Structure formats: C-alpha cells, structure tokens
Amino acid sequence: MLDKLGAKGIAGLVVMVAGFALVAWSAPVVAAGLGLIVVGLILVAGGLAQSVMGMLGMP
C-alpha cells in the first residue's frame, strides 16, 4: 500500500499522525473526535468514488 501513496502521500500520513499525537497529548477527547471526523471523510470519499465509477460503468 505504501508504494501506491508515493512520497507526498507518505509525508502527509506522517504529518497527520504527528498532528494527532500532538493533539492527543494535550486533549485526548478532542483527538478522538478528530479521528472520527477523518475516518468519516474517508468513508464519504470512498463512497463518492465508488458511485462515480459505477456511473461510468466501472465495477
């Protein structure tokens, strides 16, 4: 999976994890909320991508 992300994707992942760690260090409840928001956004983006691909005739 990491080979598909590329250098920018890996850097973004590292920055995101570092940001979560910083927030979790000072406010764990806020970090949990931010994590849920990010997971929700990923699920929405995946659903939209799947819908668009279905409209274009791709499985």
C-alpha positions as CSV (number, residue, x, y, z in Angstrom):
1,M,0.0,0.0,0.0
2,L,2.8,2.4,0.8
3,D,4.2,2.1,-2.7
4,K,0.9,3.4,-4.1
5,L,0.9,6.5,-1.9
6,G,4.2,8.0,-3.2
7,A,6.5,10.3,-1.3
8,K,3.9,13.1,-0.8
9,G,1.3,10.6,0.5
10,I,3.7,9.1,3.0
11,A,4.8,12.6,4.1
12,G,1.1,13.6,4.5
13,L,0.4,10.5,6.5
14,V,3.4,11.2,8.8
15,V,2.3,14.8,9.3
16,M,-1.3,13.7,10.1
17,V,-0.1,11.1,12.6
18,A,2.2,13.7,14.3
19,G,-0.7,16.1,14.5
20,F,-3.0,13.6,16.1
21,A,-0.2,12.7,18.6
22,L,0.2,16.4,19.5
23,V,-3.5,16.9,20.0
24,A,-3.8,13.6,21.9
25,W,-1.0,14.6,24.2
26,S,-2.9,17.8,25.3
27,A,-6.5,16.8,24.8
28,P,-7.3,13.1,24.2
29,V,-11.1,13.6,23.8
30,V,-10.5,16.1,21.1
31,A,-8.1,13.8,19.3
32,A,-10.7,11.0,19.3
33,G,-13.2,13.4,17.8
34,L,-10.8,14.5,15.1
35,G,-10.0,10.8,14.3
36,L,-13.7,10.1,13.9
37,I,-14.1,13.1,11.6
38,V,-11.1,11.9,9.4
39,V,-12.5,8.3,9.2
40,G,-15.9,9.7,8.2
41,L,-14.4,11.8,5.5
42,I,-12.5,8.8,4.1
43,L,-15.7,6.8,4.1
44,V,-17.6,9.5,2.3
45,A,-14.8,10.0,-0.3
46,G,-14.7,6.2,-0.9
47,G,-18.5,6.1,-1.4
48,L,-18.4,9.0,-3.8
49,A,-15.6,7.5,-5.8
50,Q,-17.4,4.2,-6.0
51,S,-20.6,5.9,-7.1
52,V,-18.8,7.9,-9.8
53,M,-17.1,4.8,-11.1
54,G,-20.4,2.9,-11.1
55,M,-22.0,5.7,-13.2
56,L,-19.1,5.4,-15.7
57,G,-19.6,1.7,-16.0
58,M,-16.6,0.6,-14.0
59,P,-17.1,-2.1,-11.3
